[in-house]
Amino acid sequence: MGLLTAISIMAISFTAYVILRRVNIVLADVYIFIIFILAFTLSNKEFSILYILLLLIAIVLDLSLVQFNISPANNAFGFKGFGLIAVSLIAGLGLYLFISVISSKVGGNIIGAPELAVSSTSGIAQNLRPTFVSHLGIVENRVAFAFFEVLNLFGMFIPVVGVAFNLLPYVIPTLVIGITMGLFHVVAYSVAVSLLIWASMAFILFIASYLIMNRDSLAADTAHLLNNGIIDVGRGLAIVV
């Protein structure tokens, strides 16, 4: 893997995503969909098809429930346009640094990232691997936020436990989705079981940032992408060394 090339491709791809989501969230969805179609061709087909399906589920939920819309916010804290994008990117960097500090303290990455197998004979595939791995985080966030909104809207109708959703809206859905996503990462990405609480906390922070930024996912997307991308680039560096 040419590390500089791989990092440049990942950075350019994320920049394209940021621009497209500001223009139209549908364009950003189509872009991410195309990335994972490419990942299906060049890398782990099981992971790729899983994330394609997850993205489609999130899109369907977004389109079906008119009560909410997972689209970039028009403003937050008085910031608009590129100012809001800048604030979101800075907040995302802060989130990533916070997660990194926690990970170093507890002795293991609390989110983890999949190791996608790509063709060893394909330099293009190797250079695209960090982009594939990093953009998995965007899809995971999209799914997490979609189901958070579903629980927040309909959790009160769940027998027995519905009263908790009614008494503590936002709080209970955040905990449920955070713990579920943390458990998913423990099972799927070889994160130590002892880090489950910390992994769940990371996703709770992502959801909190989504709400704080007026239901805009860019801060969480930035943090998640940086975490996954840096992990995978580190793996590539280890192989080179």
C-alpha positions as CSV (number, residue, x, y, z in Angstrom):
1,M,0.0,0.0,0.0
2,G,1.3,3.5,-0.9
3,L,0.4,5.1,2.4
4,L,0.4,8.7,1.1
5,T,-1.7,7.7,-1.8
6,A,-4.2,5.8,0.4
7,I,-4.5,8.7,2.8
8,S,-5.0,11.2,0.0
9,I,-7.7,9.1,-1.6
10,M,-9.5,8.7,1.8
11,A,-9.3,12.5,2.4
12,I,-10.5,13.4,-1.1
13,S,-13.4,10.9,-0.8
14,F,-14.5,12.3,2.5
15,T,-14.3,15.9,1.1
16,A,-16.5,14.8,-1.8
17,Y,-19.0,13.3,0.7
18,V,-19.0,16.5,2.8
19,I,-19.7,18.6,-0.3
20,L,-22.4,16.3,-1.7
21,R,-24.3,16.1,1.5
22,R,-24.4,19.9,1.7
23,V,-25.8,20.0,-1.9
24,N,-28.3,17.1,-1.4
25,I,-28.3,14.2,1.0
26,V,-29.5,11.9,-1.8
27,L,-26.4,12.6,-3.8
28,A,-24.3,11.8,-0.7
29,D,-26.2,8.5,-0.3
30,V,-25.7,7.6,-3.9
31,Y,-21.9,8.4,-3.5
32,I,-21.6,6.1,-0.5
33,F,-23.6,3.4,-2.2
34,I,-21.2,3.5,-5.2
35,I,-18.2,3.3,-2.9
36,F,-19.5,0.1,-1.4
37,I,-20.4,-1.4,-4.8
38,L,-16.7,-0.8,-5.6
39,A,-15.8,-2.4,-2.2
40,F,-17.9,-5.4,-3.1
41,T,-15.9,-5.7,-6.3
42,L,-12.4,-5.3,-4.8
43,S,-12.7,-6.4,-1.2
44,N,-14.6,-8.5,1.3
45,K,-18.0,-9.2,-0.4
46,E,-19.7,-10.2,2.9
47,F,-18.9,-6.9,4.6
48,S,-19.7,-4.9,1.6
49,I,-23.1,-6.3,0.9
50,L,-23.9,-6.0,4.7
51,Y,-23.2,-2.3,4.6
52,I,-25.0,-1.8,1.3
53,L,-28.1,-3.3,2.9
54,L,-27.7,-1.3,6.1
55,L,-27.4,1.9,4.0
56,L,-30.6,1.0,2.1
57,I,-32.5,0.3,5.3
58,A,-31.5,3.7,6.7
59,I,-32.5,5.4,3.5
60,V,-35.9,3.6,3.5
61,L,-36.5,4.6,7.1
62,D,-35.6,8.2,6.3
63,L,-38.0,8.3,3.4
64,S,-40.8,6.4,5.1
65,L,-41.0,8.4,8.3
66,V,-41.9,12.0,7.4
67,Q,-41.7,13.0,11.0
68,F,-38.0,13.2,10.7
69,N,-35.4,13.7,8.1
70,I,-31.7,12.7,8.4
71,S,-30.4,15.6,6.4
72,P,-27.7,18.2,7.1
73,A,-28.9,20.9,9.4
74,N,-29.3,24.4,8.0
75,N,-27.9,25.9,11.2
76,A,-26.7,25.2,14.7
77,F,-25.5,27.6,17.4
78,G,-26.0,30.4,14.9
79,F,-23.6,28.9,12.3
80,K,-24.7,28.3,8.8
81,G,-23.3,27.1,5.5
82,F,-19.5,26.6,5.5
83,G,-19.3,28.0,9.0
84,L,-21.5,25.1,10.2
85,I,-19.4,22.6,8.3
86,A,-16.2,24.0,9.9
87,V,-17.7,23.8,13.4
88,S,-18.9,20.2,12.7
89,L,-15.5,19.1,11.4
90,I,-13.8,20.6,14.5
91,A,-16.3,19.0,16.8
92,G,-15.7,15.7,15.0
93,L,-12.0,16.0,15.5
94,G,-12.5,16.7,19.2
95,L,-14.8,13.6,19.4
96,Y,-12.1,11.5,17.8
97,L,-9.4,12.8,20.1
98,F,-11.6,12.1,23.1
99,I,-12.2,8.5,21.9
100,S,-8.5,8.0,21.3
101,V,-7.6,9.2,24.8
102,I,-10.2,6.8,26.3
103,S,-8.9,3.9,24.1
104,S,-5.3,4.5,25.2
105,K,-6.4,4.6,28.9
106,V,-8.4,1.3,28.8
107,G,-5.9,-0.6,26.7
108,G,-7.7,-1.2,23.4
109,N,-9.5,0.7,20.7
110,I,-13.1,1.0,22.0
111,I,-14.7,1.1,18.5
112,G,-12.5,-1.0,16.4
113,A,-12.6,-1.4,12.6
114,P,-12.9,-4.4,10.3
115,E,-9.9,-5.8,8.5
116,L,-11.2,-5.9,4.9
117,A,-9.4,-8.5,2.8
118,V,-8.5,-7.1,-0.6
119,S,-6.6,-8.5,-3.6
120,S,-2.9,-8.6,-2.7
121,T,-2.1,-8.3,-6.4
122,S,-4.1,-5.1,-6.9
123,G,-2.4,-1.9,-5.9
124,I,-5.6,0.0,-6.6
125,A,-7.6,-2.2,-4.1
126,Q,-4.9,-1.8,-1.5
127,N,-4.9,2.0,-1.8
128,L,-8.7,2.1,-1.6
129,R,-8.9,-0.1,1.5
130,P,-8.6,2.7,4.1
131,T,-11.3,4.6,2.2
132,F,-13.6,1.5,2.3
133,V,-12.9,0.9,6.1
134,S,-13.2,4.6,7.1
135,H,-16.5,5.1,5.2
136,L,-18.0,2.1,7.0
137,G,-18.3,4.5,9.9
138,I,-20.6,6.9,8.0
139,V,-23.0,4.0,7.2
140,E,-23.0,2.8,10.8
141,N,-23.8,6.3,12.0
142,R,-26.6,6.7,9.4
143,V,-28.2,3.4,10.6
144,A,-27.7,4.2,14.3
145,F,-29.3,7.7,13.9
146,A,-32.2,6.2,11.8
147,F,-33.1,3.6,14.4
148,F,-32.6,6.2,17.2
149,E,-35.3,8.3,15.5
150,V,-37.6,5.2,15.1
151,L,-37.2,4.4,18.8
152,N,-37.8,7.9,19.8
153,L,-41.0,8.1,17.8
154,F,-42.4,4.6,18.5
155,G,-40.6,3.2,21.5
156,M,-43.5,4.3,23.8
157,F,-45.7,1.7,22.0
158,I,-43.5,-1.2,22.9
159,P,-45.3,-3.4,25.5
160,V,-44.0,-3.2,29.1
161,V,-40.9,-1.1,28.4
162,G,-42.8,1.6,26.4
163,V,-43.4,3.6,29.6
164,A,-39.6,4.2,29.9
165,F,-39.5,5.6,26.4
166,N,-42.4,7.8,27.2
167,L,-40.9,9.1,30.5
168,L,-37.4,9.6,29.1
169,P,-37.5,10.4,25.4
170,Y,-34.1,10.7,23.8
171,V,-32.4,9.2,26.8
172,I,-33.7,5.7,26.5
173,P,-33.4,5.5,22.7
174,T,-29.8,6.8,23.0
175,L,-28.9,4.2,25.6
176,V,-30.5,1.4,23.6
177,I,-28.9,2.3,20.3
178,G,-25.5,3.0,22.0
179,I,-25.4,-0.3,23.7
180,T,-26.6,-2.2,20.6
181,M,-23.9,-0.6,18.4
182,G,-21.3,-1.2,21.1
183,L,-22.3,-4.9,21.2
184,F,-22.2,-5.1,17.4
185,H,-18.6,-3.8,17.4
186,V,-17.6,-6.2,20.2
187,V,-19.0,-9.2,18.2
188,A,-18.1,-8.1,14.6
189,Y,-14.7,-6.3,15.0
190,S,-13.0,-8.3,17.7
191,V,-13.3,-5.5,20.3
192,A,-12.6,-7.0,23.8
193,V,-15.8,-7.7,25.7
194,S,-14.4,-5.8,28.6
195,L,-14.6,-2.7,26.4
196,L,-18.3,-3.0,25.7
197,I,-19.3,-0.2,28.0
198,W,-16.7,2.1,26.5
199,A,-17.7,1.2,22.9
200,S,-21.3,1.9,23.8
201,M,-20.2,5.2,25.3
202,A,-18.6,6.2,22.0
203,F,-21.9,5.7,20.1
204,I,-23.8,7.5,22.8
205,L,-21.4,10.4,22.2
206,F,-22.1,10.2,18.5
207,I,-25.8,10.3,19.1
208,A,-25.4,13.2,21.5
209,S,-23.4,15.2,18.9
210,Y,-26.1,14.4,16.3
211,L,-28.7,16.0,18.6
212,I,-26.5,18.9,19.8
213,M,-25.7,19.8,16.2
214,N,-29.4,20.1,15.3
215,R,-29.6,16.5,13.9
216,D,-26.6,16.9,11.7
217,S,-24.4,13.8,11.5
218,L,-21.2,15.5,10.2
219,A,-19.4,15.7,13.5
220,A,-20.1,12.0,14.3
221,D,-19.2,11.0,10.7
222,T,-15.9,12.9,11.0
223,A,-14.9,11.2,14.3
224,H,-16.0,7.7,13.2
225,L,-14.2,8.1,9.8
226,L,-11.0,9.3,11.4
227,N,-11.1,6.4,13.9
228,N,-11.6,3.7,11.3
229,G,-9.3,5.3,8.7
230,I,-6.4,5.8,11.1
231,I,-6.7,2.3,12.4
232,D,-6.5,0.9,8.9
233,V,-3.7,3.1,7.8
234,G,-1.8,2.0,10.9
235,R,-2.3,-1.6,9.8
236,G,-0.9,-0.8,6.4
237,L,2.1,0.9,8.0
238,A,2.7,-2.1,10.2
239,I,2.7,-4.3,7.1
240,V,5.1,-2.0,5.3
241,V,7.5,-1.9,8.2
